[in-house]
Amino acid sequence: MKRTLIQAIGCWLLAVSSLAQTNVWRQDSLQEVVVTGTGTQHLLKDAPVQTEVISSKMLRSYGGKSLEDILAGLTASFAFSEGDMGSQMQLNGLGNSYILVLIDGKRIHGDVGGENDLGLIDPHNIERIEIVKGAQSALYGSDAMAGVINIITKRHNESGVYVDNTTRYGTHNDLRQHNTVALAFGRCTSQTNFQLQRSDGWQNTAEEWAEGMVLTDSRNKTVNKHRNWQVAERLTCQPMKGLELYAEGSYYKKNILRPQDGRHPSCDVYTYDLRYNNASASVGGKWYLGEKKDYVTLDVDWNKHAYYYDYTAKHYDYVLLQGEEYGDQNGEWFSVAMLPGQSKLQSDQQRVMAQLKGIFYLPLDNTLNAGAEYRYDYLKAPERTETGTADDWTAALYVQDEWNLLGWLNLTAGLRLVDNRNFGLRLTPKVSTMLSAGDFRFRAGWSRGFKTPTVKELHYRYLHLMGSSTFFNIGNTGLHPQTSNYYSANVEYRGSRLTASVTGYVNKLDNMIALVNVDAGEIPAGVTTAYLGDGSSKVQARMYKNMDDARTCGLDATLSYKVMKDLTLTSAYSYLDTKAHLYDEHKDAMTTVVIDGTARHKWSASAVFSHTFSPTYKLGISLSARGSSKRCYQNNGDGKAFQIWRLNTTHDLGKAGRTLAYRVELGIDNIFNYVDRTMRPYHLGNNTSGTTLYATFSIKFNQGKKVKHNILSTKSNYNNEDD
């Protein structure tokens, strides 16, 4: 299989190279405009900071059901291990806590167990996705050591009425519902979005390893039954020329329904379901200074993420009571019976952020981006922290300057000053440069990262009972901040038909934080006796600790060729090598390990055909594939190598001007029925259930008049899809 794959990729590249020698055909489409790397608009080919874009056309042709599906299928740098508590995401070898996910430039909130619940992001409401790798921008925080993913959402700010409905249904009773209603009245607009997702889940294998034996009739699923919904509202108003104000909010709820199986007490016996409640509110504005392009923005955001157990059977919960009467350090355990229908809060994470930013266009082709941020994090976890609550704050000042020295040479440099309540001040510089030579771009960059331990890494204590074994994850107030140095070099060619890019990078991290197995003697004295119980059960304790250092390095390559007006071929490849060094106290020596979850090779490829046959019918066909070598882990085995093929077709029907439009999508995922049946709880290379079918129907009603955005003259913005 490996030889066949290599030969196929080689033939593809050879064919593309030969086709590149033919007469060029100029593309009619406009160049992509990106904003993430510098905070200012650039054509993608002229972006000083290397930026990868998943365009609206790519999103529509691929037909992904979720953000995980989209990122894994359309790039080669990402890897996912979806679980009940969110997505364990990796970007070039580094996990969730090192990846900053933004929605329209704002941080997503929803960290549970170190994972991001990407179900918060409605895939049907995404205009495009911009990806900047490494901590290369001073704008978003030095903690984004792996990179930044910026989700740009659709905005419908026309005069009149806009309504759309998209319903997708597939195997496993998988339902995805999306609705948008947008209204414009005078200088104000309203946009309401609703999404619903549900699935019955699936089970790839009934085999489970537990207590030294293999069970063959476990009821635990690979992906549990779940449902979630979200409603969001955004109001914007332009009370005067050059000023735009907005207010927005959302509410999100997710339920994960888990099977009950009392036949095997050594397995995970679920007596409760999981529930997540999110809420957010934001206000802000954008003010243009006079008739110039200079502007200032102010944003204030509040976010809440709460996580509950909803009990479905009688459950004896062990509660640690602390206080003077029990001893502040050790506490005392009490058994409390939880009955079906009762709920218990596990954690409530809240965050308040304020951001002030200004863009100033200076003489000599200088663009200055400066700002200030304040972030307050609050955690309420009555049974999972020392005192029931914990908090932290971080403030930052940053400045970034873009300087076009000679027209063909750009230099972008930035500084970010971070002040954290627990770890003080730290200055992190960023430098990147781009040289333009015809259709070629040469980029190089260096950035310094600084990431303080999270509130959970410092204070969280999670006790998980599984049969006769107990797993205990412990926060560590003795942690040190993590630092990184990221180096990258890129060569890019953007011709009329052929686009090719190769990027090499090295990311060196010091004091990397990870959960490490520890003995009872290493657990802080204040939690030893209380959390380890009376010795009647076996306890596997893991503590957040600083690894001595870690290094990731690799190469990312992308290739796109427009064979003809209606046919485009693309491919991407990612090579990754990771090493981490950890001091082994028992052996009194340094040990070298691979960062969990990394795969040496990942790739993706697609062929996209689109043709308009008549004014009322347009056909799109997308054949795509993705694959990975084995994923390496320290415990519980490696994840198997895999490759998955997918076919998606789009049918635009009965379009009547710009008022009414219909679309039907029909697709088949995992054409060759790949299923990883590795027994639980060993690692999977991919958790797909095998071949799945799906169908999508969309209808859009647009009564508005398209206008060009110009906030200086109070006109509205409309991001129109390329129907």
HELIX and SHEET records of a PDB file:
HELIX    1   1 LYS A    2  LEU A   19  1                                  18    
HELIX    2   2 LEU A   44  ASP A   46  5                                   3    
HELIX    3   3 SER A   56  TYR A   62  1                                   7    
HELIX    4   4 LEU A   67  LEU A   74  1                                   8    
HELIX    5   5 ASN A   96  TYR A   98  5                                   3    
HELIX    6   6 LEU A  118  LEU A  120  5                                   3    
HELIX    7   7 PRO A  123  ASN A  125  5                                   3    
HELIX    8   8 VAL A  455  HIS A  459  1                                   5    
HELIX    9   9 ALA A  520  GLU A  522  5                                   3    
HELIX   10  10 ALA A  525  TYR A  531  1                                   7    
HELIX   11  11 ILE A  711  SER A  713  5                                   3    
SHEET    1   A 2 VAL A  33  VAL A  34  0                                        
SHEET    2   A 2 HIS A  42  LEU A  43 -1                                        
SHEET    1   B 5 GLU A  52  ILE A  54  0                                        
SHEET    2   B 5 ILE A 126  LYS A 133 -1                                        
SHEET    3   B 5 GLY A 147  THR A 153 -1                                        
SHEET    4   B 5 ILE A  99  ILE A 103  1                                        
SHEET    5   B 5 LYS A 106  ARG A 107 -1                                        
SHEET    1   C 2 PHE A  78  GLY A  83  0                                        
SHEET    2   C 2 GLY A  86  LEU A  91 -1                                        
SHEET    1   D 2 ASP A 111  VAL A 112  0                                        
SHEET    2   D 2 GLU A 115  ASN A 116 -1                                        
SHEET    1   E23 ALA A 589  VAL A 593  0                                        
SHEET    2   E23 LEU A 567  ASP A 584 -1                                        
SHEET    3   E23 ASP A 549  MET A 564 -1                                        
SHEET    4   E23 LEU A 498  ASP A 510 -1                                        
SHEET    5   E23 GLN A 482  ARG A 494 -1                                        
SHEET    6   E23 PHE A 440  LYS A 451 -1                                        
SHEET    7   E23 GLY A 424  ALA A 437 -1                                        
SHEET    8   E23 LEU A 409  ASN A 420 -1                                        
SHEET    9   E23 THR A 389  ASN A 404 -1                                        
SHEET   10   E23 ASN A 366  LYS A 380 -1                                        
SHEET   11   E23 SER A 343  LEU A 362 -1                                        
SHEET   12   E23 TYR A 295  TYR A 311 -1                                        
SHEET   13   E23 TYR A 272  TYR A 288 -1                                        
SHEET   14   E23 LEU A 243  LEU A 257 -1                                        
SHEET   15   E23 LYS A 225  MET A 240 -1                                        
SHEET   16   E23 CYS A 188  SER A 199 -1                                        
SHEET   17   E23 ASP A 174  PHE A 185 -1                                        
SHEET   18   E23 GLY A 160  GLY A 170 -1                                        
SHEET   19   E23 THR A 692  ASN A 702 -1                                        
SHEET   20   E23 LEU A 660  ASP A 669 -1                                        
SHEET   21   E23 PHE A 642  ALA A 656 -1                                        
SHEET   22   E23 TYR A 617  SER A 628 -1                                        
SHEET   23   E23 HIS A 601  SER A 614 -1                                        
SHEET    1   F 2 GLU A 208  ALA A 210  0                                        
SHEET    2   F 2 MET A 213  LEU A 215 -1                                        
SHEET    1   G 2 HIS A 315  LEU A 321  0                                        
SHEET    2   G 2 GLU A 332  MET A 338 -1                                        
SHEET    1   H 4 ARG A 461  MET A 466  0                                        
SHEET    2   H 4 SER A 469  ILE A 474 -1                                        
SHEET    3   H 4 LYS A 538  ASN A 546  1                                        
SHEET    4   H 4 ILE A 513  VAL A 518 -1                                        
SHEET    1   I 2 THR A 598  ALA A 599  0                                        
SHEET    2   I 2 ARG A 631  CYS A 632 -1                                        
END                                                                             
